[in-house]
Amino acid sequence: MALLLLVPHLVWQYDHDWASFAYHLSGRNSVFKPNYVVEFLGNMLVVFNPFLVPLYVQAWRKVKPQTVVGRALKLLPVAFIGFFLLSSLRGYVQPQWVIVACFGLIYVLFTYARRHPRTHRYVMWAGGVTVALIGLVRLEMIFNPLGIRFEVFDNRASYGAIAEAADGRPVIFRQGYAVAAKYAFYTGGEAYCQPNIRYRTHQWQFRDDDSRFTGREVLVECPAEMADTTREVRSLTMANGRRFTWFVDRSFHPVRLVDIAVTGLPAEVAVGEVLQLELTITNPYPYDIAVGGTDVQLAMLWKHGRFRVDEFPTGAQFTIPADNVLTRTVTFSVPPQLAGEKFDVGFALRREGYTNWFNGKAVPTEVVGNL
């Protein structure tokens, strides 16, 4: 029955190239940083209650389950925490991922406390203190009497300020997939979150909101450093302390769904090698897209891991006809800075002030030393 209920989800995953699986298996990989491990261990103290963590360890050592279920429950915390401790060697681990381990910890602590009256009394005291602290924190999160300026507070006022600036126009956020959702929830306004190759994949990449905004005047969130350009960039400070910077696109025409298929890229290339790549460019939009002018540029992207992206403008100039397919050849000389790494390689249509992802599927390749 469970597998049957999962069929629609698995069909969706298949239709979208197993996006969630790909992200969690490799897309969130990063370089090793000691603070990932330290933060993970610190988060475990908070998630499983610092008042009880020492007792968990003691109970786990002393309790010897006699049933299969008991042995499975005892193994659960070690398996989950150990797995995600290893995961912290390749990237940041969200603390809530290990919450399933609490079933095993509760089992061993409950079993241990039943046999030791002093432990039983301490657990009851620690539980009461914890419930009281949780209640106080929840009251602070709801009403914020301390006036803390943080993203979880003052959502209605914060996003209301953006809605006031938008004045009924859609808002296109830069990378905060949760921010776009909260804006829509608290204000009822139209929102979209741009795909950002330097951030992560998210649900907005599979929605057509940006296509529905075609031809309309929209607010586009942009980097704060764009404030000195000629785009009439403006900014405001929200009630939660964050700053929102934007410009107005008088006639929004997205290019996200343009597909650029690459042929001619080998699985291994060398520094200094000159690549002749053929691009098949499909424009699904009902309008022409001019590439190489003042607005849209064609760039080659080399992405390694989660955070490294090397972008190289091609300088190509052409127009992609509406609802049509175009073929172009691009020449690229592999620079030394790419040596010694594996990359996902593809092309993107870039626009000033906007973010982008690959336009089409990336091709894996490895860069070796000089020819």
N, C-alpha and C positions, 0 to 999 in steps of 0.2 A: 504493500500500500504506500509506504514511504517513497519507494522508487517511482511508483506511478505518479505521485503528486509532484515529483521532481522533474518529470518529463518536459513540461513547458519551459522550465528554467534551463534544462540542458539543451533544448532546441534553440532557445535564445542565445545561449553561449556558442553553440555551433555556428549560428548565423552571424555572430559577431567575433569570429576567430578566437573564441575562448578567452575573451578579454580579461575577465576576473582572474582566471587561472594563470594566465601569462603574467599579469601584474604581480600577483603574490609569489609566484615561483621565481621570477627573475626581474620583473620591472621595478621592484622596490629595492633591488640590490644596490649597495653603496660600498665605498671603501671602508676598511676597518678603522674604527675610532674608539679609543678606550672609554670615552664618556658614554657610548652606547651601552656598554656592559655595566658601567657604574650606575647609570640611570635606570637600567632594567632592575638591578638588585635593589636600588633604593625604592623603586616603584612597588616591588614585591612587598616591602615592609608596609607600605601604605595600603595597598590593595587588600592584604590579608590581616590588617589591623596590627599595628606595632605593639599593642597591649598583649596580643595573643601569640605572636610569632615564636617567641622562645618556647611556649608551651606546645605549639605545633611540633617543633623539633623533638622535644622530650617525649611527647605522646607517640610520635611516629617511631621513635626508637624502642619504646617499651611495649606497644600494643602488638600482639601476635595473633592476627585473625585466624580463625579456624574454618571459615567458609570460603568458597570460591568468590562470592560477592565481596566479602571483607578483604580478601587479598587483592582483588581488582581495585577496590576503593583506595587501599593503601598505596598501590602502585601509581594511581592516577596523578597525584601531585608531583611525584618525581619525574614521571614521563613528560607532563606538560611543561613544568618549570625547566627541566633539563633541555627539552627540545627548543624552547624559546630562548634559553640562555645561549645555546649554540647559534640561534638565529641572530642574536645581538652582535655576533662577530661580523655579520654582513650588512647590518643596517639597524635603524631604530625599530624597537619593538613596542607596540602599543600595550600599555599595562593591562587593559581589559581583555586581551586575548587569552590570558591564562586563568581567567575567572572560573572556568570549569573545574580547575583543580580544587576549588573550595569544597566540593562535595567530599573528596577524599580527606581533606584536612578536618572538616567538621566531623566526619565519621571517627577518625582516630582520636580527636580531642574529646568528643562526647564519650567514647568508650573509656578513655583514660580517666576523665573527670568523674565518672560514675564510681570508680574504685578508690578515688582519693578525695576525701571531704575537703581538704584545704584547697586543692585545685578547683573543686566544684564551687566553693565560695568565691574564689578569685575570678573565675569565669563569669559568674553572675554579676559581680561588681564591675568587671571590665565591660561586660555587655551593657549594663546600665549607663556607664559613662559614655560608651560609644554611641548609644542611641541618643543621648542628650546632645552630644557634639554634632551628630548628623542633623538633628533637629535645628540647632543653632545655625549650622552652615546653610541648610535649606532656607531658613528665614532670611539669611543674609543674601542668598542668591535671588530670592523672590523680591525683597523690598530694598536691599542694598542700603541699610541705614548707616553703614560706615563710609559710604560714598566712594567705594573702590572703583577705580577706572580700569576695567578689563573687559575682554570680548564677551564674556558670559553675562555681563550686566547691561542694563539700560538698552536692551535691543530695540524696543519700540521707539524710543526717542532717537537712537542712533540711526536706524534705517528710515525713520520718519524724516530726518534731515536730508537724506539722499533723495527720498521721494519728493520732498518739497523742491529740491533743485531740479529734479527730473520733470516736474510739472506735467505728469501724464505720459511722458516719453519712456520708451523701454530703456533699461539700464544694462549695459554689457560689462560684466565684471572681469577682472584680469586673470585671477587664478583661484579665488576663494570659492570652490564649488559649494561649500556650506554657507558662505556669505550670501551667494546668489539665492540659495534656497530660503535663508532667513529673511532676506529682503522681500521676497515674494510672499512669505508667510505673514510677516508683520505689517506689510503695507498693502498687500493685494496687487502690487504693481507688476508689470511685465519685466522679466529678468532673464539673463542668459550668462553663462560663464564660459569664457573663451578657453579652448584647449591651449595648454602651455607646455611646450616640450621640455622646459626646464623645471617643471613641477611634477605632475603625474596625470595619468588618465583618470577620467571621472565620468559620471553618468550624463553630464551635459553634452558630451561628444556624440551621444546616441540620440539626442533630441533635435528637433527641427526648428526650435524657437528662433534661431538666427535667420533662417530662411523666411520665416513669417514676418520678420522685421524689414525685409527688403524694400528699399525705396523710402523708408520712414526716417524721421529725424530721431537719433538715439544719443544717449550719453555713453561714452566709452571710458572706462577706468584706464588710467595710464600711469607710467612711472612718475614719481614726484620730480625727477630731474628734467622732465619735459617742460617744466614751468617757464623756461626761457625761450621756447620756440614760438613760432607764429600761429600755433593752433588755438590760441585763446584758451590756454589751459587754466583751469580753476581748481581750487581745493577747499575743503572744509574739515574741521575737527569734530568728530562725532562725540556723543556723550560718553561712549566707552573709552575715549582717549585715542582711538585710532584716527588716522587721517585718510581722507578719500580724495583722490585727485582725478580729474576727468577733463575731457574735451567733448565738444558736440560734433557729431558727424551728421551733416545736413541731409545727406541721402545715402543711407547705409546699403552697401552691396557686398555681401559676404563672398568669400572665395574658398571657404573651408572644404566644400564638397568636390572641388576640382581634383580629379585623380591623375597622378603622374606616375606611370609605370616605367621602370628602368630596365633596360636590357644592355648587356655588354659589360657588366661589372663582375669580375671574377671573384672567387671565394678568398683569394689571397692576392694582394697587390704589394708592390715595393715602393719605397720612397723614391721619388723622381720619375716614376712611371707615368706616362701620359695616357690617360684613359679616354677612349672615344665611346661615349654613352648615348644611346638612342632613347629619347623620351617620347612616350605616347601619352598625350595630354587630353583628357576628356573633360569638357565643360558641360555640366548638367543644368546650368542656370540659363534663364531666358534672356540673357544680356551678354554682350561681348566683354571680354576682360583684356585690357591693354597691359602688357607686361614690359617692364623696363622703363616706364615713364616716371612720373613724379610720385606715383602712389604705390603700385605693386611691383615688387622685385622678385626675380627667381633666384633662390639660394640653394646650395647643396649643403646638406646637414650630415654630420658624422657624430653619432650619439654613442657614448660609452657609459654603461651603467645608468644610474638614475640622474646624476647631476651634470656630467660633462657633456657639453654639446659644442662642437666646433662648426661655425657657419662660414660659408664661402660664397659671396655673391658671384653669379655667373656673368653678369653684364648683358645677358641675352635680352633682345628686344623683339617682340612679336605680339600679335593679337590673337586670342583664342576666341573663335566665333561662338555665338550662343548655340547651345544644344548641338555641339559638334566635337570632332576629334581632330587633333593636330599632332604632327610628328616633327620633332626637332632633334638635332644632334648637338651635344654639348661636349666640349673638351675640358679635361681637368688634369692638372699635374699634381701628384700626391706630394704634399709638403712634409718636411722632416718632423714637424710637431706631432704627427699622427703615428710615428713609428712605435712598434712594440705593443700595440693594443688591438683588441677586437671591437668592431663598431657595427652599429646598425646604420645603414647609409640610405639616404633618400633625398628628395627635393621638396621644397616648400615655397609657397607664394607668401612673401612677407610684406607687411604694410606698417608704416611708421605709427607707433603708438599702440599697435595691436600685438597680440601674441599669436603663436601658430604651433601646429604639430606637423608631422609629415603629411604632405598631400599624396595619399596613396600608401602602399606598403613599403616598408624599408627592407633593404637587402643586407644580410649579414656578410661581413668581410673582415679579413685580418690584414694589418699593415706590418710588413717585415722590413728589414734593413734596406740599405741602398742597393740599387741594381748592380 
